[in-house]
Amino acid sequence: MGALFQDLKFGLRMLAKNPGFTAVAVITLALGIGANTAIFSVVNAVLLRPLPFPDSSRLMAIGCSTSGENAPGHCSFPDYQDFTRQNHSFQAIGVYRQYALTLIGHGQPQVLGCAYFSASMFDVLRVRPELGRRFDAQEDQPGGNPVVVISDNLWKKTFGADPHVIGEAIRLDDQSYTIVGVTPPVFEFPLNSGVEAWIPETHDTFLGGKLRDIRGAQALSVLGRLKPGVRLQQAQAEMTAIASRLEHQYPKDDAGMRIRVVGLQQFLVGNARTMLWVLLAAVGFVLLIACTNVANLMLTRAAGQEKEIAIRAALGASRGRLIQRALVESLVLAGLGGALGLLIATWAITPLTLFIPTNIPGLKNAHLDWPVLAFTVGVSILTGLVFGSAPAIFASKPDLVSSLKEGGRSSGAGTSRRGLRNVLVVAEQALAIILLVGAGLALKSFYRLTKVNPGFDPNHALGTTILLPESRYPTDAVRASFYQKLLTRLKTLSGAEDTALGTTLPLTRDTIATDFIIPGRPAATKAEQQQQLANTDGVSPDYFRVLGISLLRGRAFTADDVPDSTPVAIISESLARRYWPHQDPIGRQIILDFAPLRPNVPRTIVGVVMDVRHQSLDQPVTPA
């Protein structure tokens, strides 16, 4: 230990005597270590840290699809009931659907993120209220008492953390609910959603409150908790068998039924998993380049210390002792680089998260915790060994005769060092080329995205969401009257050139897919039914003009297209091309299984518009 301590003091003195070399080496390493620390903090928070639920590895997302897609999708309530009755793999299965309701009567009205929850979801997530109780199965049945469990944040923010809040009535939209529980401070579900109130699923007013009765209404997210000892593959095999039975039992609604079981964390993270690992590998290459740079600096510096090292060897210093001295110096450099890298990572984490989708679970918890600090220490030590090993080995075997001669220089050692430097330069260039190719591909992808036509003009367009309580606006006619008055008033606002309404907005992923029938054509086969889906959107007459969506054929909607007039529809270019190739679809008819107004009635096609991307710029256009 005494020798090690001496080497440490000597290394610090030598680094202090060469401030230029020390500064360049430390900053170079700090950039590499800091980048790796920042990226790892995100990887740790999103991919390595378990979800904030007990035994979260057994939580599964159960997705349904009747369109041939493999990704987990929403399921209908009747199908969920069949899953619950027929499966033997899950301890509990629950459903939920997010929505927004307005809290009235506690200061200014505020829009709350809410979730309609089945009572079984509390068993799936294993959550116990911090105050009060959860709602039970009886309250989650038709006719059950309207109750609500609120978040700890809402309890503190709106109710002043009043311990007597249990039993108090609140109004969400026009419905009164009794508070029965308050969740723990750490509870949040759906994750990163801002939900602050959980209501029994039976009170969901979607589809006129008939969501539980419509097997074809795939609008609910389903989660399950695996029984102890049951593996995901077993659950998947059982759910596949259930899907086959449902397909035969309900050929109209469940034709082509597929059920996919995926770990909840994998489902929530999605494609971000690959992106984060690739990003971590990229900054790993950056650190390797930094190591080769510093190793070259160390070799050059060792050449200037050759005579000093030879004198030490002549005085009896062993080769191992010389290697130890050089490695201690490189580890000191790496330690200083790691300390500065931590400061860089602290600054970089927040900007880094801005480039990652905010709905990824755990992202907001990315910070410098003990696992991240341990990673940084480990990377710093490994870095010191990587860039210090080769220079230390070469410096430990000087040619004593040549080195001790006045002005002498060992040609053999010089040749070896030049050879090593050449190897390091080649390795550095190879790593840099890999990074440049990767960066070039990323820039090429970004350039292509900038050239993708979204189908509309986003410039100077603003959008917002309006939610109407069904208790106050119970019919289509009442809602249509409200929206017409709203449009009239919005057009008078200063700075508003024009306004329009739509049930969904482009690039928001909030789409409603529906089956459709083309009258006069043979019934679709099972394979065709799986693909015969269209995104539907109810819009006002000026919608296409306001968003700059090009009308390719026919006409747009007019003020005469009211609910009592002949039902009409405007279709997308891709839908027209797929089902009326080399034909004019104007005047043809289409029947939508689900539509904002008057479903299951023939609609005359009056126009064709340019395709609009509803999912994302990198996803293919879906017919609409």
VENRASUL-V661605 format. One record per pair of residues at least 4 apart in sequence whose C-alpha atoms are under 7 Angstrom apart, sorted by sequence separation. I is the first residue (numbers start at 1). GAP is how many residues later the second one is. D is the distance in whole Angstrom. If there is no record, write none. Layout:
# VENRASUL-V661605
i=(I,I)
gap=(GAP,GAP)
d=(D,D)
This chain:
# VENRASUL-V661605
i=(1,2,3,4,5,6,7,8,9,10,11,12,13,14,15,18,19,20,21,22,23,24,25,26,27,28,29,30,31,32,33,34,35,36,37,38,39,40,41,42,43,44,45,65,75,76,77,78,79,80,81,82,83,117,120,121,122,129,135,136,137,140,150,151,152,153,154,155,156,171,172,183,205,207,210,226,230,231,232,233,234,235,236,237,238,239,240,241,242,243,244,245,246,247,250,251,262,263,264,265,266,269,271,272,273,274,275,276,277,278,279,280,281,282,283,284,285,286,287,288,289,290,291,292,293,294,295,296,297,298,299,300,301,302,305,306,307,308,309,310,311,312,313,317,318,319,320,321,322,323,324,325,326,327,328,329,330,331,332,333,334,335,336,337,338,339,340,341,342,343,344,345,348,349,350,362,368,369,370,371,372,373,374,375,376,377,378,379,380,381,382,383,384,385,388,389,390,391,392,399,400,401,404,410,411,412,413,414,415,416,417,418,419,420,421,422,423,424,425,426,427,428,429,430,431,432,433,434,435,436,437,438,439,440,441,442,443,444,445,446,447,448,469,470,474,475,476,477,478,479,480,481,482,483,484,485,486,487,524,525,526,527,528,539,542,543,544,545,557,561,571,572,573,574,575,576,577,580,595,613,615,43,44,51,75,104,122,129,139,150,155,156,171,190,204,206,262,312,313,317,368,403,468,473,491,524,544,571,576,580,594,50,103,138,139,155,170,171,189,211,402,403,473,504,593,594,15,102,103,169,170,247,402,403,491,504,592,593,64,65,102,103,169,170,246,247,402,491,592,613,63,64,84,102,103,169,247,490,576,591,62,63,64,101,102,168,169,247,591,611,63,64,100,101,167,168,399,591,63,100,101,135,167,487,590,591,100,101,166,167,487,589,590,99,100,166,243,589,590,99,134,166,243,541,589,98,99,119,243,516,541,588,589,98,119,515,516,541,587,588,97,98,119,240,515,541,587,96,97,240,514,515,586,587,96,97,239,513,514,585,586,96,119,513,514,586,95,96,118,513,514,95,512,513,94,236,511,512,236,94,95,93,94,92,93,148,94,147,148,149,152,92,93,146,147,148,149,150,151,152,92,146,147,148,149,150,151,152,554,147,149,150,152,504,132,503,569,502,503,568,569,570,573,502,503,567,568,569,570,571,572,573,216,502,567,568,569,570,571,572,573,574,215,338,501,502,568,570,571,572,573,501,572,500,154,338,500,501,500,151,335,134,150,151,334,500,133,134,150,334,499,132,133,149,150,498,575,132,148,149,334,574,575,131,132,148,149,331,334,131,148,555,556,572,129,130,131,147,554,555,572,129,130,331,554,571,129,130,330,331,553,554,129,553,552,553,551,552,327,330,538,551,552,536,550,551,140,142,549,550,139,140,141,327,549,140,327,327,105,326,104,103,104,103,104,323,102,103,323,519,101,102,518,519,53,54,101,518,323,517,518,322,516,517,516,517,516,319,515,516,319,514,515,514,115,514,113,114,117,119,113,114,115,116,117,118,112,113,114,115,116,117,118,112,113,114,115,116,117,116,116,310,535,536,458,534,535,310,457,534,269,456,457,268,269,291,295,299,306,456,268,294,295,298,302,310,456,310,455,291,292,291,295,307,306,307,124,124,96,509,506,507,508,509,506,507,508,506,507,507,97,96,97,95,96,296,95,96,95,94,95,94,93,94,93,92,93,292,92,77,78,90,91,77,78,90,91,79,90,91,292,78,89,90,77,89,76,289,76,76,89,76,289,75,76,74,75,76,74,75,74,75,89,285,74,75,87,282,455,455,456,455,454,455,63,454,62,61,62,61,62,60,61,454,60,59,60,452,59,58,59,192,58,449,192,449,191,66,68,72,66,67,66,66,65,66,64,65,64,65,64,63,64,62,63,62,63,62,61,62,60,61,60,61,60,61,59,60,59,61,51,43,40,39,36,36,35,36,32,33,32,32,29,28,25,256,255,256,174,173,174,29,33,26,30,34,38,29,30,33,34,37,26,27,30,31,34,35,38,26,30,34,38,46,46,11,45,46,7,11,45,8,45,7,8,42,45,42,41,41,41,41,40,37,37,68,67,68,66,67)
gap=(4,4,4,4,4,4,4,4,4,4,4,4,4,4,4,4,4,4,4,4,4,4,4,4,4,4,4,4,4,4,4,4,4,4,4,4,4,4,4,4,4,4,4,4,4,4,4,4,4,4,4,4,4,4,4,4,4,4,4,4,4,4,4,4,4,4,4,4,4,4,4,4,4,4,4,4,4,4,4,4,4,4,4,4,4,4,4,4,4,4,4,4,4,4,4,4,4,4,4,4,4,4,4,4,4,4,4,4,4,4,4,4,4,4,4,4,4,4,4,4,4,4,4,4,4,4,4,4,4,4,4,4,4,4,4,4,4,4,4,4,4,4,4,4,4,4,4,4,4,4,4,4,4,4,4,4,4,4,4,4,4,4,4,4,4,4,4,4,4,4,4,4,4,4,4,4,4,4,4,4,4,4,4,4,4,4,4,4,4,4,4,4,4,4,4,4,4,4,4,4,4,4,4,4,4,4,4,4,4,4,4,4,4,4,4,4,4,4,4,4,4,4,4,4,4,4,4,4,4,4,4,4,4,4,4,4,4,4,4,4,4,4,4,4,4,4,4,4,4,4,4,4,4,4,4,4,4,4,4,4,4,4,4,4,4,4,4,4,4,4,4,4,4,4,4,4,4,4,4,4,4,5,5,5,5,5,5,5,5,5,5,5,5,5,5,5,5,5,5,5,5,5,5,5,5,5,5,5,5,5,5,6,6,6,6,6,6,6,6,6,6,6,6,6,6,6,7,7,7,7,7,7,7,7,7,7,7,7,8,8,8,8,8,8,8,8,8,8,8,8,9,9,9,9,9,9,9,9,9,9,10,10,10,10,10,10,10,10,10,10,11,11,11,11,11,11,11,11,12,12,12,12,12,12,12,12,13,13,13,13,13,13,13,14,14,14,14,14,14,15,15,15,15,15,15,16,16,16,16,16,16,16,16,17,17,17,17,17,17,17,18,18,18,18,18,18,18,19,19,19,19,19,19,19,20,20,20,20,20,20,20,21,21,21,21,21,22,22,22,22,22,23,23,23,24,24,24,24,25,26,26,27,27,28,28,29,30,30,30,30,30,31,31,31,31,31,31,31,31,31,32,32,32,32,32,32,32,32,32,33,33,33,33,33,34,34,34,35,35,35,35,35,35,36,36,36,36,36,36,36,36,36,37,37,37,37,37,37,37,37,37,37,38,38,38,38,38,38,38,38,38,39,39,40,42,42,42,42,43,45,45,46,46,46,46,46,47,47,47,47,47,48,48,48,48,48,48,49,49,49,49,49,49,50,50,50,50,50,50,51,51,51,51,51,52,52,52,52,52,52,52,53,53,53,53,53,54,54,54,54,54,54,55,55,56,56,57,57,58,58,58,58,58,59,59,59,60,60,60,60,61,61,61,61,61,62,62,65,66,66,67,68,68,69,69,69,70,70,70,70,71,71,71,71,72,72,72,72,73,73,73,74,74,74,75,75,76,77,77,77,78,78,78,79,80,80,81,81,81,81,82,82,82,82,82,82,83,83,83,83,83,83,83,84,84,84,84,84,84,85,88,88,88,88,89,89,89,90,90,90,91,91,91,92,92,92,92,92,92,92,93,93,93,93,93,93,93,94,94,95,95,96,96,96,97,97,100,101,105,105,106,106,106,106,107,107,107,108,108,109,123,124,124,125,125,125,126,126,127,128,128,129,130,130,131,132,132,132,133,134,134,134,134,135,135,135,135,136,136,136,136,137,137,137,138,138,139,139,140,141,141,142,142,143,143,144,144,144,145,145,146,146,146,146,147,147,151,153,155,156,156,157,158,158,159,159,160,161,161,162,162,163,163,163,164,165,165,165,166,167,167,167,168,168,169,169,170,188,188,188,189,189,190,191,192,192,193,193,194,194,195,196,196,197,197,198,198,199,200,200,201,201,202,202,203,203,204,204,205,206,214,233,240,241,244,247,248,248,254,254,255,258,261,262,269,270,271,274,295,296,297,305,305,307,307,307,307,308,308,308,308,308,310,310,310,310,310,310,310,311,311,311,311,315,316,317,317,317,318,318,318,320,320,321,321,321,321,324,325,326,327,331,332,335,339,462,463,463,464,464)
d=(6,6,6,6,6,6,6,6,6,6,6,6,6,7,6,6,6,6,6,6,6,6,6,6,6,7,6,6,6,6,6,6,6,6,6,7,6,6,6,6,5,5,5,6,7,6,6,6,6,6,6,6,6,6,6,6,6,6,6,7,7,6,7,6,6,6,6,5,5,5,6,6,4,6,7,6,7,7,6,6,6,6,6,6,6,6,6,6,6,6,6,6,6,5,6,5,7,6,6,6,6,6,7,6,6,6,6,6,6,6,6,6,6,7,6,6,6,6,6,6,6,6,6,6,6,6,6,6,6,6,6,7,7,6,6,6,6,6,6,6,6,7,5,6,6,6,6,6,6,6,6,6,6,6,6,6,6,6,6,6,6,6,6,6,6,7,6,6,6,6,6,6,6,6,7,7,6,6,6,6,6,6,6,6,6,6,6,6,6,6,6,6,6,6,6,6,6,6,6,6,6,6,7,6,6,6,6,6,6,6,6,6,6,6,6,6,6,6,6,6,6,6,6,6,6,6,6,6,6,6,6,6,6,6,6,6,6,6,6,6,6,6,6,5,7,6,6,6,6,6,6,6,6,6,6,6,6,6,6,6,6,7,6,6,6,6,6,6,6,6,6,6,6,6,6,5,5,7,5,7,6,7,6,6,7,5,6,6,4,7,6,4,4,7,6,6,6,6,7,7,7,5,7,6,6,6,5,7,7,6,5,7,6,6,5,5,6,6,7,7,5,5,6,6,6,7,6,6,5,6,5,5,5,6,6,6,6,5,6,6,6,6,5,6,6,5,5,6,5,6,4,5,6,4,7,4,7,7,6,6,6,4,6,6,6,6,6,6,6,7,6,5,6,5,6,6,6,5,7,6,7,7,5,6,6,6,5,7,5,6,7,6,5,6,5,5,6,5,7,5,6,6,6,7,5,6,6,6,6,7,5,6,6,4,6,6,7,5,6,6,5,6,5,7,5,7,5,6,5,6,5,7,5,6,5,7,6,6,5,7,5,5,6,5,6,6,6,6,6,4,7,6,5,6,6,7,6,6,6,5,7,6,4,7,7,6,7,5,6,6,6,6,6,5,5,5,6,6,6,6,5,6,6,6,5,5,5,6,7,6,6,6,5,6,6,6,6,7,5,5,6,6,6,6,7,5,5,5,6,6,5,6,5,4,6,6,6,5,5,5,5,6,6,7,6,7,6,6,6,6,6,5,5,6,6,6,6,6,5,5,6,7,6,6,5,7,6,6,4,7,7,6,5,6,6,7,5,4,7,5,6,6,6,5,6,6,7,6,5,5,5,6,6,6,6,6,7,6,6,5,5,5,5,5,4,6,4,5,5,7,5,6,6,5,6,7,6,5,7,5,6,4,7,7,6,7,5,6,7,6,7,6,6,6,6,6,7,6,7,5,5,6,6,5,7,5,5,6,6,7,6,5,6,7,6,7,6,5,6,6,6,5,7,5,5,7,4,5,6,6,7,7,5,6,7,6,6,5,6,7,4,6,6,6,6,6,7,6,5,5,5,5,5,6,7,6,6,6,5,4,6,6,6,6,7,5,5,5,6,5,6,6,5,6,7,7,5,5,7,5,7,6,6,6,6,6,5,7,6,7,6,5,7,5,7,6,6,5,7,6,7,6,6,4,6,4,6,4,5,5,5,6,6,6,5,6,5,7,4,6,6,5,6,6,4,6,7,6,6,7,6,6,6,5,7,5,6,7,4,5,6,5,6,5,7,6,5,5,6,5,6,4,7,4,6,5,6,6,5,5,5,6,5,6,5,7,7,7,6,6,7,4,6,6,7,5,5,6,6,5,7,6,6,7,5,6,6,7,5,5,7,6,5,6,6,7,6,6,7,6,6,7,5,5,6,6,7,5,6,7,5,6,7,7,5,6,7,5,6,7,6,5,5,6,4,5,6,5,6,7,7,6,7,6,7,6,6,7,6,6,4,6,6,6,6,7,7,6,7,6,6,7,6,6,4,4,5,5,6,5,6,6,6,6,5,6,5,6,6,5,4,5,5,6,5,7,5,6,5,5,6,6,6,7,7,7,5,5,6,6,7,6,7,7,6,6,4,7,6,5)
